[in-house]
Structures are given as C-alpha cells and as structure tokens.
Amino acid sequence: MTTPFPKSPTFSTIDEPFRFEGDLYDLEVEGQIPSELDGTFYSVGPDQAYPPKMGDANPFNGDGFVRAFRIKDGFCDLKLRYVMTDRLKAEREARRGLFGDYRNRYTDDESVQNVNRAVANTNIVPHNGRLLAIKEDQHPYEMDPHTLETIGLYDWNGQMEATSFTAHPKVDWATGNLYGYAYAAKGEATDDIAIYSFDKNGNKTWEVWFKSPYPGMIHDCAISENYIILPLMPQVMSDERIKNGGILFQWEPSFDQVYIVCPIGGDASDVRFFHAPNAMPGHVVNDFDDGGKLYLDLPVALDNVFWFFPDKDGKFPPPGSFGTEVTRWCFDMNDKNSQAVPNVISTMAAEFPHCDDRYVGKPYKYGFMQASDSTQPYNPDRAGPIMGFFFNTFLTMDMSTGKADTWFCGDTSSTQEPVFAPKSPDAPEGDGYVMGIVNRRDEHRSDLVILHAMNMADGPVATIKLPVRLKYGIHGNWVPASARA
C-alpha cells in the first residue's frame, strides 16, 4: 500500500483501520463464562481495506469485517475475517481503492463499472444453515458459519428479483420463516418496495411490490403474528444529486416519518401508511398484536442523527451527540381512519436493541440495548476525543415500565451493540446473558463482556480479554450451537 489512510474522524482513535484476519484461540477470561453458553456471537462492521478513492469516506462505506466468538464449555475462541466481496477482490488485485463515494456508482473507477458494489458490512444473520452478511443496498453474501469462508452472493437461488435486501430481516423462531424487504428495490434511489418471506428451507412463500410515499431509507422492520412494519425515515435519496457529486441521502425536516404496515401474505392494496411528525425512527426492539391493535417498540430520535447526511443547508448533528425516546406505537388495524399513537416508554438515549429472539413478534417484556449516559464521566485525556457514535452503558429495559437495569463501562471505555443469549432453549424470557464488545480506548484494545441480563448492575460475570482492538461494529446475533448447520 503506497497511499496512507487519511487522518480524518472516520479513520481515527478506535476506528483506525484494523485490517487483520486471523484466529485467536482460548482467549484469556476474567471471571467465569457460564457453562450453559454454547454458541457463537457473530458481529460485523465496516473496516476499509484500502484508503478511499475519494480521499475520505462515509463511515458506512467500509468493507464488511466479521468477528465470530465461539463459546463452549467456559472457553472462547475468536475468528476474524473479511467478507470476500467482488469489490474487495477487485481492490486487492489493484492494491488500491477503486470504489468512490457512498452508494455512488458514478464516482467509481472505470475498471470496476461492472463489479458488484456490495460491502456486506451491516448485519450477519443465520437462516437455513446459512450465514448471511448483509448491507441494505445490495444482495447478501453467504459465508460458511464454521470457517467464515465467503461462498458468494446470495439471492435465495434466484427467487428474489429485487436488487437489494434489508440488513434487518426477522426470523420467526417458532417456524423458521424469514421475513425481509427491499427498498430502492429496482435500483438506487427508486421508490419501489418489495416484501418477501422464505420458509425454514429457503423457499419463497410470499412476495408483494408497492410504491413508497417517498424514496427514503428504511433501515429496519418488525414482524408480528399478522403484520410486517417498515419504518420509513426522512433521509431521502436522489439519483440526480449523486450524479452531480452530492450525497445519496439528505435529511428532509419537513417530511413525516411513515410506518408502512402490510398484513403477512397480503397484497399491495392491503398496505397502510401511518404518518407521524418528522423524526428519525431507529432500530426495532420488537412488536406484537393484541386484540386488533398492533404495537411497535423502537427508539425514535427527534432529529437527524447522521452527521454525514445533513439537510440541504448543511445542518447536521455534531458527532457524539445522541438522543432518543424509546417509544411504543399503537396502530388500530380495525379502524381504517386511525392514526399512529405514540407512548414514550423512556427518554434514555438508548439504541441498538435486541429482544429475546424466541419472542420476536410476540408479547414480551424485556429489551436489551446500549445507551449514551451523559451523567457518567468520560476522560478524554486518557481515552481520546469522541468521534462518531458513542455509547457507554449496557442495559436491560422493562418495556412495560421503561425501568432500566444498567451497567456503565467506565470513563475510558465505550460499548458496541449487545446481544442476548438465553440460558437454555426453554428458559423463561430474560433468563440469560447480555454480551457485547467494550472498547478500552485508553489501552487501544477491546474486551467481550458477559452480564446476567436480570442483574446488569452487578457487572460482568466474565470479561473475555482481547489482545487487539476491534473497530466499532454495527450489528450481530447470538446463534446457539443447536441452530448451526
């Protein structure tokens, strides 16, 4: 590599490029890993392999990099691998960055005009014995769940015509059915939406196409017994804008957030659009049906949170600022004239939630998240300046009351998205462990911590110490050994 990475916030402090693939066996453990944990914690995030062609890059533009923590019998091993996308292969062959701005094919090197741009860096999801690394603007890449070898692009064996697929499909763990969707489903910045379901064997069971109210970002979805919900946020795409060298997404403060609701198995005529005042719906905790009413829980930010997608005047939130209201929306599906009704559960600045996967789409009690707690201290002299998203707390939230049991990671550390692992397949809801990566910013390395989900304030029962720094990941999942191929 003859060109250095830029000294920009995207490539600074804990987010300096890591770029190392390898295996770490029998990691050092402080405390004791619970003997009942038997599975793999997969997570993925962007780790740009080559300095960006345009000189700097959107933080979501990096190559997909997977971390797999295999836990069994009180021990933990770690695999670190890039998703070997067509894009990364092309850049490795050229030994330089060839792809341009975020989701902007017009800025790519001429040599890669026909190369798939997928970076597969946002979520890693198991289904039908496969492991899918996904970013929402392209098809997934399939990886071997044991070796992390990249197998190739995956479109459910030709059953999916949409040009993209969500990074947040939902799996009904009782049936094994997977539900997902594509926005910009006929190409970048189009207003087409497609919804799909696939059974536990990967066979397509449902497909419906319709138009979005506007060509905006739909990052996550929710499923209940009877419905799928797509939260549309007012980050609006424009192909003309990227042709002229601008950004793909632009925050539109005059646009509503819209909750798109479709009955499972329905057609386009069944789709309903619930408008709500301008805000930014975040990641889904869960949803469920109750007597004809549909409830959706998720954090909602009252303004744009992406400083790299400002409004037309260039207004954006400063990096490190973050605030949400954890909100329960109610949709009366028996009343065709009903509006979305919000109820704020908590004003804690919480995000990146998970529920107990066994309760996806069902009435439930607990959400597991990370939060940015501004009442806690931070030591920039030792830990460095805050750049980008910053979280310092893991928590279990009672979704009926908003009460949270929290664990603060320390004044020189920050957290990454936590996941939940039940003690056993038939354990009561919430009877298990929350695990997540903690960046020890002053030591320039990371740990994996495991906490009792019902006793977060007691601190980790095990801290798995890593001799390396793991960049900030985006999403991941706990996959019990019984679910692996």
N, C-alpha and C positions, 0 to 999 in steps of 0.2 A: 504494500500500500504506500503510494508515494504522496498522497494528499491527506493531511491530518483532518480530524473531525473539528468542526467549529467550536469555539468556546462560548456557546450560547446556552440559555437555560434548558433547552431540550437535551443537551449533552453534558450537563454539569451535575455536580455533587453525586447523589446516589444514582442518578440517571446517566452517568458516563457509560459509553458502550461497554458491554461485558464481553460478548463475542466468543466465549469459551464453551466448547462442547466437551462433555466427559461424564464420568461416573464417580460418585463418592460413596464408598461402602462403609457401613457400620459407623454412622455419624455419632459423635460424642453427645451424650444425653445427661443433662442435669435433672434430677428428679427421676420419675419412672413413667415410661409410656404405658398407658393402660393395656393390660394383656388382651382385653377383648377387641382392641382395634386391629383389624386385619383388612387392609385395602390399600388404595393408592389415592393420594391427593395430587390431582393434576391441576396445573395452572399455566397460563400463557400470557405473554405480553410482548410489546414491541421492543426489539433490540436491533437497531440498524446495523447491518453488517458492513456497509461501506459508507463513507462520507456522502451526504446527499448531493445529487447533481446540481441542485439549485443553490447550494451554499449553506442552507439551513433547512429545517424540516418541521412540519407539524408533528407533535409527539405521537400521534396515532399512525404515522406513516412507516414505522419501523418494521423490520422482518419479524415474523412470528417465532417466538422462542419459548419452548416448553420446558417446564420443571415437573418432574414426577417423583414424589416422595412415596416410596414403597414401605409400608409399615406392617410388621408382623412380629409376634412373639416378643414385643418390647424393644425391637430393633428398627432402625430406619436406614434405608439406602436412598440415594438420590441420582436420577438421570437428568442430564441437561442436553437438549438437542434443539437445533433449528428445525422448523418445518421447511423441508427442501422443496420450496415452490419453484415454478418455472422462472419466476422473477429473480429469486436468489441464485439459481443456477446460471442464469444469463450474466448476472453481475460478477459472480465468482469467475466465470470464464473470461470476462473482460477485465477483471481486477479493478473495477471502478463502478461508481453509481451510474446507472443508466436511466432510472425512472425519475420523473420530475415531481411536481407538486402533488399534494394530497388529492387523490382521486381526479387527477387532471391528465388525461392521456395526451393532450395537446402539447405538453411540456416534456414528453419522453424522447429519448434518443431515437433517431431514425432506425437504428438497428433492432429495436425491440417493439416496433409498431404492432407486430402480430403476436407478441408474447403476453400471456395472461398476467394481469397486474395483481392478482390476489396475494395478500401478505399473511392471511390466516393468523392474525395476532390478537384476537379479542376474546374468544372463549374456546374451551375444549370440552366436548360433550360426548358421552358414551351413548351408543344405541346399536342394537342388533349385533353385539360383539365387535362393533367398530368404534374407533376413537376419531372424532371429527374436530379439526382445528378450523375455526370459522372467523371471518370478518364479514360484515353485513353487505358489502358491495360486490361480492363475488360468490362462487360456489365454495363449499368446504373442501379442505384437504383431508384425506383419510390417512391415519397413522396406525401403526401396529401398537396396540395397547401395552404390550410387554416390552418391546425393544425401542419404541418410538421411531422406528424406521418409517419414513414417508412413503406411502403407497401411491398416492396421486390424487388428482381432482376427483370429486365425488358428486354425482347428480342423481343418486338413487337409481343407478343403472338406466339412465335416460328417461326416467319417469317425471323429471322436473324440467319444465320449459323456461321458467323464469331465469333471468341472467344473474340473480343474486339470491342470497338466503340469509335469514337473520342469524346473528350470533347468539340469540337467546331463544332457541326452541324450548318447548316444555314437554316433559315426558310424564304421562300418567303411569305411575309406578305400579298400579294395580293391573293394568292391561298391557303395559309396554308400548302403548301408542305414543308416537311423537307428533307434536303439532308445531308448525312453524309458518313463516310467511316471507315474502319478499316485498320490499318497497323499491321504487325505481326498477320495477320488475321487467321492463322492456328496454333497459339501458339507463345510463346515468342521467339523472335529473328528470326522468319521466314521472308522470303522476299515476302510474299503474301499480296496483297492489294485487298480489296473488297469495292465497292462503292454502296450505297443504296439511294433510295428515298422512302418516305412514304407520302401518301396524308393526308389531314387535319383530317381524321378519323383514321389514323394509319395503313392504308392498304399499303402493299409494292407495289410500282409501277415500280421499276427498280432495277436491281442488275447486276453488272459486276465484274469479277475477273481477275487479271493480276499480273505479277511479277514486283517488284520494282527493279530499277537499282542496289541498294544495300540495305541491311536491316537497314535502318536508321530511325530516328524519323521524323514523320510527325505530327506536333502538331496542325495545323490549316488548314482551307480550305476556299475557296471562291466560290461563285456561281454567274454567270451572267445569262442572259436570255437563253443562248445557251450552256454554258460550266460550268464545275466544275474544279477548280485548286487545286492541292495538292502540297504545297512547301515541298520538301524533304531536310532536313538539314544533314550535315555530322557528326552527332552524331550516331555512328554505333554500332549496337547490336552484341553480341556474346554469344551464349549459353555455348560454351566451356569456355569462360572467367569466367562466373559466377559459373560454376561447380568447377572451380579452386579457387574460393573465390574472384574473381575480380569484377569490376563494369560492369553493363549491357551495358551502353553507354560509348563509347570512342571517343573523338574528333579526326577526321582524317583530318589534314590540307592539305593533297594532294587531297582530294575528292572535286568534284564540288558540289555546290548546284544545285538542279534539280527541275524545275517546271513541274509537271505532269498535262497535260491538257486532259480532256476527254469530248466529246460532251454529253450533257444530253440526256439520252436514248440510247447512243452508246454502242458498244461492245469493246472487248479488242483490236481488230485490229484498232480501231479509236484513241487509246491513243497515245499522242505525249509526248516526253520528251525534254524539253528545258534546256540545260545545261548552267550554268554560273559559273564564277570563285568562288573559295572557299570563303564562307561567311556563315552567320547564319541568314536565313530568320526568321522573328519574326511573331507577330500576325497580322492578316489581318485587314486592315481598311475597304476596300470594293473593288469590281471590277465591270466592265461593258463592254458591247460590243459597238463597233462603226464602222460601215461600213466594217465589216470583220476583224477588228482588236480588240483584247481583251486586256484590260488594268487592271492591278492589282496593288493596292496600299498597301504597308506594310513597316514597319521599317526593315532594314537589318543591322545587326551587322557585322563588317568586321572581327571579330574573335569570338572565343568561348566566351559565357557569363556565362557558368555553371562551377563554380569552383569545383563542386563535380563530374564533368565528364571531367577530364583532358585528354590530349593526352597520347600516350604510354610512353612518357618520364616524365609524371607527371606535365607537364606545364599547368597552369591554370591562369585565370584572378583573381586578388585579389578581395575579397568581397568588394562591394561598388563601384567598377569601372564599368562604363557602358557607351556605346556609340553606336549610331545608325545613319543611314542615312535613312530618310523617302523617299522611292523610288517608282516611278511609272514604272512598267514593261510593255512593249508592246510586244504582240505576234501576228504576222501576220498569221492568220489562213487560208488565201487564198494562202499562199506560203509554200509549204511543205519543202522547204530548208531554211526557215527563222530562225533566231536566236532570243533569248530574248534580247530586247533592253532596258536598264535601263535609267531612268532620275531621278536624285536626286532632290526631292522637297525641302527637308530641312535637315540640318545637326544637328538639335536639337536632343538631346539624349532622344527621346520620345518613349513610348511603351504603351502596354495595351490599344489599341484603340477601340473605338466604332464609328459607324456611326449612323445616324438616321435609326432605323430599317425598317421604311417604304420605304427606298431607297436601301435596300440590293439587290445587283445585278443589279442596275440601275445607270445611270449617276447621279452624286451627287456633292456636293460642300464641305461639312464640315466633318471633323474628330474630335473626342473628345478623348483626351489622358491625360496621366500624363508624366512628364519628370523629369529628373535629371539635374537641372540647377546649374552647378558648379560655376557660377558667384555670386550666392546667399550665404549668410553667414550660417554657422552651428556652434552651440555652444555645443561641446562635453562635456564640464564641467557640463552643466546642463542637456543635453539630452542623454548623454552616447555615447559610440563608435558606429560607423556604422558597422553593421554586415549584410551580405546578400545584397539583392537588396534594393536600396534606391532611392526614388523619393520625390521631394519637391514642385512640381508645377502641377496644372491642366491647361489645355489649350484647346482652340478651334482653329483648323488649317483650313485655306482656302486651300483646296487641289489643287486648280489651281495655287496658287502662293507660297505656303509654309509659308505665313504670319500667325503668331500665336498671339492670344489674350490670355494672361496668367494671372494666379493668383498664387502667392508664398505663401506657407502655414506658413512661419515663421521659425526662426532659431533654434527652439527646437522641430519641428514637422516633420512628413513625411506623404506622401499620399499613398492611396491604389487605385486600379483601379476605374475610374469614369464611369458612365453610363449617357445616355441621355434620357430625358423624354420630348416629345412634349407637348405643351400647350393643344392641342386638337387633335383628330384624323385627322382633315383636316387642321391643322396649316401648314404654309409654312415650308420647310426644315430649320432646325436650330432654329425655333421659339419655344423655350422651355428652359429646365433647365439641367444643368450638376450637378450631385450629386455624392459624394464619401466620403469615410471614411478618416478622418485625425487622425493620432496617435499623441497625445500630449505627447511626450516622456518624458518630464520633470515632467509631472503630472501623468504619468503611467495610462493614460485613453485615451478615444477616443471621437471624435465628428463625426456627419454626417453633411456635409455642402451642401447647395444648392445654385447654382450660375446661373445667367442669362447666357445662352450659348453665346449670342451675346455681352455680357458686362462682360466678366470674370474679367477684371482688376478692376472692381468696388467692387469686393469682394462678400462674401455670402449675399444673401437676407435672409437666415435663417441658423442658426447654431443649430443643434439638439444635445444637450449636453448629453453625456453618463456617467453614474457613474462608468463604468467599462472600462477595456482595451480590445479591440478586436485585436487578433493576426492578422498578415498580411494575408489577404485573397488572393485568386488567381483571380477568375473570378465571374461575376454576371450579372444580367439583370434586367431592369425595366420592370414590367409586369402591364399594365394598368388594372384597375378593369374590364373593358369591355371584357378583354381577359381571365379572370379567369373562371374556371368551376363553 
